[in-house]
Amino acid sequence: MKKFLLLVSSAFFLSAYGQKTCGTDKKMAEFFASNPEAKANKQALRDFLVNNNYTANKGTKAVVTIPVVVHVLYKNGAQNVSDAQIASQLKVLNDDFRKLNADFNTVVPAAFKPVGADLELAFCLATKKPDGSATSGIERKAVSNSFVFGNSYYKSSGLPAWNPTKYLNIWVGKFDGFDEFGEPWEGTLGFAYLPDAAGLSYDGLCIGYDVFGTTGTAEAPFNKGRTGTHEIGHYFGLNHIWGDEEDSCGTSAGSDGCADTPATKQPYYGEDNPVFPDNQFTCSSSTNGAMFMNYMDYVYDAQMAMFTNNQKTITQNTMAGPRASLLNSNACSLLAVDDVEKSNSINVFPNPAVNYISIASPLVKINEVEIFASDGKLVKKANVQNETDKIDVKNLPSGTYYVRTYNGSGFVKSLKFIKN
């Protein structure tokens, strides 16, 4: 297994040799290699995120504010980023995810502006710790020169995550040293785990102190906070524009699941100097070429400025499923869910299912689930705590099933799912 992971890791590293890049693909390859159940359900969850109709059914606009805790791990004073630098990154996230960024009009060509989207996600520093006590949403720790940030950020030698089902955890530090497979961390801008890893101890964003925010230690051409925007896009379910694998045009591995992002076979880097319309790396040449200015590509910070409507569908389905527990966090005083009806907020995912289902119920506490076959026969009962709990359905025959959900006071809602 380790030999396989080393080969996977090396392939990702070599493909980006000499260029600063995102580490999410590498980290997710390692995650799936060591979590076979998650790998078996990868496509089912992806189908849910791409195809679920939550966005269409949601009705009135409801901007959801995500509570953030920033863990700063520093080896010297320069790496101990200031509160002002942290605030600058939060501002970028709030501008970019709400389509309030001033450069949208200057960077995005007219041909792509109609599909530019407000993702209706906002971010604020947590005001309460998991125990309910007050906090600034920032914690700091001096670490030794031998500390390897990319390997140990979430461990006791670093700063463990605050409950990852209730907070977006962001770790800031210096990428140096080597990963567990002997590959150098140098050149990594950051990484974040996709929703497949929701709720695990290492879930969140890990980002370099020199590409964080817009002031202080942030260095050009990565000094406009867009590394954070890109990586948190992953956290909410977005793939790179070229999909899971480079040079995979026309295959599921070569798709990001978004019809409004023209397919490309590899990333556009800033040094490629793309100018609209650009067809250097498109799978099929077109009048408009590639959407290299999308946040989920690899161009320099000043060259990216948009998310799309289809990307919005994925992020909102993520909030209706694997990251729904963030909706009922009381860790942020700006949390806004007033326009989300309690009943409509309950979902079963992935659907169709392969090995397991989970119940997303951010606004109503669900503690018991019953599953019935189409003939009305009870086939399974389970207790659940939150959206990260998985109910094993792999031994159920293929078909349609009905789920009845309960809280302490009785029945809440009936749901339907398909078992493949």
N, C-alpha and C positions, 0 to 999 in steps of 0.2 A: 504493500500500500504506500509506504513512504517513497519507494522508488517511483511509483506512478505520480505521486504528488510533486516530486522533484521535477519530473519531466514536464508536468503541466505548468508548474511555477516558472521553469526555465523558458518555456515557450512564450509565456506572457512577457517575461523580462526581455528576452531577445527581440521580440517584436517591437518593443519600445526603446531599444538601446539608443542612448544618446539623447533621448527626449524625456522631459518630465511628463508624468502620466498619472492616471487614476489607478489605484490598486484594487478596485472593487471586483473586477473580473477574476483576479488571482485569488482574492479572499473567498469569493463565492465558489470557485472551483474546489478550493480546499474544504469549504463547508459541505458541499454536496458529496465529496469523496468520503468524508467522515460521518455523514448523516444519510445513510441509504434510504431511510423512510422519506426524508425531505426530498431527496432526489427523485424518488418514485412519484411524488406528488407535485413535482416542479411544474409540469405542463398543466395539470389540473388547476393549480393556483394561478398560473399565468393566464389560462383561459378565463377564469373568474375575473381577474383584474382587467382584462381587455374587453370582455363581452358582457359583464353584468350591467343591468340597466338602472343601477342606482341613480346615476346622474339624471337620467330622463325622468325618474319618478320622484326626485327629491322635492320638486316644486319650488318654493321660494328660496331665494339666495340665503345662505347661511355661512358666513365666514367663520371658520374654526381657528381659534388661537391655540397654538401648541406650546406647552410649558417646556422651557429649555434649561438645562443645567450645564455649565461650562466647567470642565476640569482642566486646570492648567498644570502641566508637568514640566518643570524647568531645571536645567543644569547650571544656568547662570542667569544673571539679572536681565540680560537682553532677551532671553527666551520667556521671561515672566511677563507675558503680554499685559498691557494695561486695561483697566476697565473701559477706557475710551476706545481702545482697539476692539474690544469685545462688542461694545455698543455699535461700532461701525459695521461689524459683520451682521448683527441683528437687523440693522437698517437695510442693508443690501438684501437680506432674505425677505424682509417685508416688502420691499419695492419689487423684487424680481418675481416672487410668487403671487403678487397682486397685480402684475403688469403696470406698475407705477414707476418703473425705471425710466429715467429721462432719456436714455439712449435707445429705447425701443423705436422711436420715430426716425432716428438718424442711422441706426445700424441695420434694422430689418428692412429689406426692400419691399416696395409696394406690392409685389406679387405674393408675398408671404404674410403681409399684415392681416388679411382677413381671417387667418387661422390662428393668430396670436391669442393666447388665453390668459385670463385671470384665474389662477388655480384656487382662489378662495381659501388660501391657507395663510395664516399669520403666525408670528412667533414672538414670545416674550420671555424674559428671564423669570424663572420660578420665584415665587414669593413665599412658598412653604416647602419645607423639607418633608421627606416621607413620614416623619413622626409628628408633623403638624406645626413645628416651630418655624419661626420666621427665618428667611434667608435672602441673600442678595442674588442667589442663583449662580454664584461663582465660588469655586473652591480652588485652592492652590497648594502645591506640594513641591518642595525641592527634592530632586532625585540625584543619584550618584552619576558620575561620568560613564559608568559601565551599563547604566540602564538603557535597555533597547525599547524605545517608545512603541514601535509597531507590534512588538511581541507581548508587552506586559502592561500596556496602558490601563487595562481594566482589572489587573490583579492587585493583590494587597501591596505589592511593591510600587504600584502606581496609585490610581484612585478608582476604587470599585464603582460601578454604575449605581446611581439611584434607580429605584424601581423602573426598569425599562418598559413596563407596560403603562406607566403614568408620566414618564418624562422622555423627551428627546435628549439623550446624553451626547455631549460634544467634548472630546478630548483634544487638547492643543499641546503640541510638543515638537521635538525635532526628530525627523526621520534620519537615523544613522544606524550603523551596525548592520547586522545580517539577520534575516529571518531564520526560522527553524530548519529550512532546507539549504541554508548556506548562501542564499541570494542577497545582495545588498539592498537595503532599504533606500539608499540614496537615489534621488530622482523621483521618488513617490511624492505626489502632492497631497493625497489623502485617500481615504476609502470609507465607504459606508455599506452596511449590510442591507440587502433587499428584504422585503417583508417575509420571505421564507424563514428568516432567522429571528423573527419578532419575539421579543421577550427574553432572549438569552443574555447571559451576563456580559457579553462583549458587543451587544447590539447598539448601534448608534453611529456617530461620525467621528473618525480619527483624522486629524488634519494638521499639516505642518504649520508651525508658528510663523513662518516666513511667507505664507500664502493666505493668511487669515485676516479678514477685514480689509480696510482701505488705508490704514494709517500705521504708525509705529514701525513694527518689524516687517510689514508686508512689502515684498519686493516686486518691482515690475519684471516681466509683463503679467504677473499674477497678483496684482495689488488692487483689484477692484472687487474682491470678495466672491468672485464667481466660482472658485474651487468649492466653497461652501455651498453655493447654489446647486452646482452639478452633483456633488455627493449627496446632498439631502434629497435631490431628485431621485437618486437610487433608493434612499431610505423609504420614499413613498412609492416605490415600485417601478420607476422608469429605467429602462435599459438604455445603453448607448444607441445612437442612431443606427449603427451597423449591426445591432443585435448582439447575440452571445458570442459569435465568432466572426473573425474577419474573413473576407473572400468567400462568403456563403450566400451570395445573391440568389434569390429565388427559393430559399429553404427556410424552414421555421427558425433555424439557428441564425439566419441572416436578417431576421425581422425584429423590429422593436415593438411590433404590435400596433403601430400607428400609421394609418393610411395617409395622414396628412404630413408625414415627414418622408420626403423622397428617399428611396433606398440607396444606401451607399455600401461599398465593399470594405471600407476601412476608414479610420478617423482622418479628419482634417486637423493638422497641427498648425499653430500660428506661423511657423516658419514655411509652411506651404504657400503662404500669401494668397489665399483664395480671394477672388473678386467675383461678385455676382454678375452674370450667371456662371457657375463653375461646374464642369462635368468631369474633372480629373478622376474622381473616385465614385461617380454614380454607377449604379448597376445598369441603368439605361439612360442614355443621353436625353435631355429634355430642354425645353425652352428656358425653364427657370433654374435647372441644375440642382445642386445640393443645397440643403438647408444647413450649411455649416455654421450659421450664426445661432443655432439652437444651443441651449445650455447643456444639452447632453452630448455635444461633440467635444473636441479637444483643442479648439482654437484658443488664442490668448484671451484674457478677460475682456479687453476692449472690443473684441470681435464677436462676442456672443451677447444676445439680448432678448431671447424669447423661449417660451413654452408654447405648445399647441393645444387645440381643443381635444384631440385624441389623447394627448398626454394628461390633460385634465381628467378625462374619463378614468384613466388608470389610477391617478392619485386619489380621486374621490372614491373609487371602488376599494382602494387600499384602506381608506378611512371607514368604509362600510364593512370591512372584513378584518384582515390581520392586524391593523393598527387602530381598531375602533375603541380600544380601551383608553386611548388618549383623550377621547371625548368626555369621559366622566372624571378626568383628573381635576382635583381642586387645587392643583399646585400653582396655578397661574391666575392672577386676579382678573385677567382680561378674557378668560375662557368664554367663548360665545357659541351656544348651541340652542338658542331660544327658538329658532325657526325649524328645528328638526323634530318631527313628531316622534314620540317614544316608540310607538308600535312600528312605524316605518323604519326605525333605526335598527331593528333586529334582523339579522341575516344569518343564513347558513352558508359556509364556504369551506373549501372550493365546491363548486356545483356546476357540472357533474363532479363526483368524487371518485377517488381510486382506493386509497387506503384509510383515509380518515376524514372527518368533518370537524369543524369548529363552529361555535355559536358566537356571533358578534352581537352584543347587547349593551351598548355603552350607557344607556339611560335607564335601563331597568335591570335590576340584579336578577340573574338567572342562576339557579343552583341545581336544578334537576332537569334531565332530558329523557324523553321516551321516544323510541323509534318504532314505527309501525310499517309493516309491509302493505302493499296495495290491497290485500285481502282483509285488512284490519287487524292482523295478528301482531301482537307486541313481540318484537324481535330483540330489543335491547333497551336497557336503562343505564343511565350514567349520571354521575354528579360532576358538576363543572364549577370552576371558580372564575375564570375570565377567558378572553378571546384566544389566549395562547394554549389553552387546554385542547387536546386532540382526542376525539372519540373514535375508536378503532372500528372501521366498517369493512375492512378488507375481506372478511370471510362471508359477508352478505352476498347473495346472488345478485347479478346485474338486474336492475329494474328501478322502479319509482318507489320512493319511501316518504313517509310523512313523519315530521318531528313535532312533538308537543313539548313546549317549554313551560317551566314552572319556577316561581319564586316561593318564598316562605309562606305566602298567603294564598297560593293556588295557581291555577292555569293562567298563562300569559298570552301565548300566541302559538298557532300551528304554522309550520313551514313545510315546504316540499323540496326534496333533492333527488337527483338521479345518481345511481351507483353504476359506474361502468365496469 
